[in-house]
């Protein structure tokens, strides 16, 4: 008989953000899901979605420090943010 899946998997494990990412999400350890939510909150609060293509994010200074370039897709964003978690 199979056991029930754990409710707290790898995505729920609190991870410490880098100094660059902490400027956006805060410096306390967070689950990956919460980091993604806070990055999106930041993007929306600063109106950083490309108006011509909402799937692209236009990076301001703080986001560029994390992403490494001026514009990223929302699919690239998750991988790039992941490099700033430990």
N, C-alpha and C positions, 0 to 999 in steps of 0.2 A: 504494500500500500504506500502510495507517495505521500510525503509530508507536505504540509502547506509551505509555500514560498515565504522567505523572510520578508518582512515589511521594509527593513532597512538594508538596501543593497549598496553597491558602490556609488550610485548617484546620490545617496542620502548621507554618505560619510562626510563629516565636516572637514574641509580643507582650508589651509591658510592661503590667502591671496598674496601675490607679490606686492611690493610697494607701489608699483604702477597701477595695478588693478585695484588696490585698496583705496586709491583716490576716487574711484567710481563706486565701489560696492561696500566700502568700510573695511576695517582691518581685522575684524573678528573672523574666526573660522566659520565657513558656510558650506552647505551642501551644494553640489553642482547645479541642482535645479534652482536654488535660491540665487546663486551667482548669476545664472542666465536671466532670471526674472529681474534682478536689480540692474543688469546691463541694459535690458530692454526698457526699464523704467527711465534710465539715464538717457537713452537714445530718444525716447518719446518726449521727455521733459526738455531736451535741448534741440528738438526738431531736426534730427540728424539723418532721417530717412531721405533717400534721393527722391525728390518729387516725381521724376520721370520714371523711376523704377523702384517701388517701395521695398523690393527685396535687397536693395543695396543700401549700405550704411555709409554716410559721409563722416569721416573721422575728424573730430576736433583734436586739440592738443592732447588731452587726457586719453582719449580713445586711441589716438595714433601711437602713443607710448606703449599701449597694450597690443594693438593690431599690427603695427609695423609698417602700415601704408595708409594712403589717403582715403581709400574706399575699399570696402570688403562686402562680400555677399553675406546674407544671414547664415548660409551654410558654412562658409569659411570661419565666421565669427566664433562658433562653438569650439572648433579645433584650436584657434588662436588663443582664446580665453583659457582653455584647458592647460596650455603651456605655462600659465601664470598661477597655477594652483599646486600646492604641495602639502 
